[in-house]
């Protein structure tokens, strides 16, 4: 064994290059809480939760007024009985036959017409989203384009849609249900034949 001489410098051995791969990792151990600290933290959490629940349930807080309100949806107004309807026509003969319940009778536009319209009074405000026009014995008696307008008071009308007609039956579907008492069906673009309306139905 070699002895260390006086004046010799001490040189430590270099660690292996891959020693860090096998060395045990050192983690900072968690600081343990004293039993008193844990109990205090638990009490604070319980107190916070109770306070939040009281605030949420109190009137004027959390969007609540302290009372339970159930949202009630009013029932939809069904289309009234056709017997209570009344109708007026412009440029149309025998307008009443369009709502008499008989498919064999027809209201017809006058010869050489350019515009014609039928205005129906449903008797009360009704909810509907479809207008169907039966052309009866004259399947080709349809208008190329139709305009549907509605009103609640019979004075101010709102145009709802412009839709094409069709042979035998013209069906006009509305995007959203409409609440109205008065419905006006107007020819926007006539065809080569008179406009024939055997029956009008709303759904």
C-alpha positions in Angstrom: 0.0 0.0 0.0 1.4 3.3 -1.0 1.6 6.0 1.6 0.7 9.6 1.0 3.7 11.9 1.0 3.7 15.3 2.5 3.1 17.9 -0.2 1.3 15.6 -2.5 -2.0 16.9 -3.7 -5.0 14.7 -3.3 -7.0 13.9 -6.4 -10.3 12.3 -6.1 -11.3 9.6 -8.6 -13.7 10.7 -11.3 -17.1 9.1 -11.2 -18.3 6.9 -14.0 -19.8 8.8 -16.9 -23.1 6.9 -16.6 -23.3 6.9 -12.9 -26.2 9.4 -13.0 -28.3 6.8 -14.8 -28.0 4.3 -11.9 -27.8 6.9 -9.1 -30.8 7.0 -6.8 -32.9 10.1 -7.4 -33.5 12.4 -4.5 -36.9 13.9 -4.1 -37.9 16.7 -1.8 -39.9 14.8 0.9 -43.3 16.4 1.6 -43.5 18.4 4.7 -45.8 16.5 7.0 -48.7 18.5 8.5 -49.2 18.5 12.1 -52.6 17.0 13.2 -53.8 20.4 14.3 -53.0 21.9 10.9 -55.0 19.2 9.1 -58.0 19.7 11.4 -57.9 23.5 10.8 -57.7 23.0 7.0 -60.7 20.7 7.1 -62.7 23.1 9.2 -61.9 25.9 6.7 -63.0 23.8 3.7 -66.3 22.9 5.4 -67.0 26.6 6.4 -66.3 27.7 2.8 -68.6 25.1 1.3 -71.4 26.1 3.7 -70.9 29.8 2.9 -71.2 29.1 -0.9 -74.3 27.1 -0.5 -76.0 29.8 1.6 -75.1 32.5 -0.9 -76.4 30.5 -3.8 -79.7 29.8 -2.1 -80.3 33.4 -0.8 -82.7 35.7 -2.7 -81.1 37.9 -5.3 -77.9 35.9 -5.4 -76.9 33.3 -7.9 -79.8 34.2 -10.2 -82.4 33.0 -7.7 -85.2 35.0 -6.2 -85.8 32.5 -3.4 -88.9 30.9 -5.0 -89.2 28.0 -7.3 -90.8 28.9 -10.6 -91.9 26.3 -13.0 -91.8 27.3 -16.7 -95.2 26.7 -18.2 -95.4 26.5 -22.0 -98.8 27.8 -23.2 -100.7 25.3 -25.4 -100.5 25.9 -29.2 -103.5 27.6 -30.7 -105.0 25.1 -33.0 -106.5 26.0 -36.4 -110.1 27.0 -35.9 -113.0 25.0 -37.5 -113.5 25.9 -41.1 -117.2 26.6 -40.4 -116.1 29.8 -38.6 -114.0 31.1 -41.5 -114.9 33.9 -43.8 -113.2 34.8 -47.1 -112.9 37.7 -49.5 -111.5 37.5 -53.0 -110.1 40.1 -55.4 -110.1 39.1 -59.0 -111.7 35.8 -58.0 -115.2 34.5 -58.6 -117.1 32.5 -56.1 -114.5 32.9 -53.4 -116.6 31.2 -50.8 -116.3 27.9 -52.6 -112.6 27.8 -51.6 -113.5 27.0 -48.0 -116.9 25.3 -48.2 -115.4 21.8 -47.6 -116.5 20.5 -51.0 -113.6 19.5 -53.4 -116.0 19.5 -56.3 -116.6 23.3 -56.1 -114.0 25.8 -57.2 -113.2 29.5 -56.9 -111.7 30.7 -60.1 -109.9 33.9 -61.2 -111.3 36.0 -63.9 -110.2 35.7 -67.5 -107.0 37.4 -68.4 -106.1 38.0 -64.7 -102.7 39.4 -63.7 -103.2 39.5 -60.0 -105.7 37.6 -57.8 -105.9 37.1 -54.1 -108.0 35.4 -51.4 -108.0 36.7 -47.8 -109.3 34.4 -45.1 -110.5 35.4 -41.6 -110.0 32.4 -39.3 -112.2 33.9 -36.6 -109.5 33.9 -34.0 -105.7 33.8 -33.8 -104.4 30.4 -34.9 -101.0 28.8 -35.1 -100.0 27.1 -38.4 -97.0 26.5 -40.6 -98.4 25.1 -43.8 -100.9 26.3 -46.4 -102.3 23.8 -48.9 -104.4 24.7 -52.0 -106.4 22.0 -53.8 -107.0 22.7 -57.4 -109.8 20.2 -57.8 -111.1 19.3 -61.3 -108.6 21.6 -62.9 -105.2 20.2 -61.9 -103.4 22.6 -64.2 -105.1 25.7 -62.7 -102.3 26.7 -60.4 -100.3 29.9 -60.2 -96.6 29.8 -61.0 -95.7 31.8 -57.9 -97.7 32.5 -54.7 -97.3 35.0 -51.9 -98.5 34.2 -48.3 -99.1 37.1 -46.0 -100.6 37.1 -42.5 -102.0 39.6 -40.0 -103.4 39.7 -36.5 -105.6 42.7 -36.9 -106.6 42.6 -40.5 -105.0 45.9 -41.3 -101.2 45.3 -41.3 -100.0 42.3 -43.2 -96.6 40.7 -43.1 -95.3 38.9 -46.1 -94.1 35.4 -45.0 -93.0 33.7 -48.1 -92.9 33.5 -51.8 -93.4 29.9 -53.1 -94.0 28.1 -56.4 -97.4 26.5 -57.1 -97.9 23.0 -58.4 -100.4 21.0 -60.3 -103.3 19.3 -58.5 -102.1 20.7 -55.1 -99.9 23.6 -54.2 -98.3 23.2 -50.7 -96.6 26.2 -49.1 -94.5 25.4 -46.0 -93.5 28.2 -43.7 -90.1 28.1 -42.0 -91.6 28.7 -38.5 -95.1 28.4 -37.1 -97.1 31.7 -37.6 -99.7 33.0 -35.2 -102.3 34.9 -37.2 -106.0 35.5 -37.7 -105.9 36.7 -41.3 -104.2 34.8 -44.1 -103.8 36.3 -47.6 -102.9 34.1 -50.6 -101.9 36.2 -53.6 -100.9 35.3 -57.1 -97.4 36.7 -57.8 -96.9 35.1 -61.2 -99.9 33.8 -63.0 -100.0 30.8 -65.4 -101.6 30.6 -68.8 -104.8 29.1 -67.2 -107.2 30.7 -64.7 -106.3 30.2 -61.1 -108.4 27.4 -59.7 -108.9 27.0 -55.9 -111.2 24.1 -54.8 -110.2 24.0 -51.1 -107.7 25.8 -48.8 -106.3 24.0 -45.8 -104.1 25.2 -42.9 -102.0 23.0 -40.7 
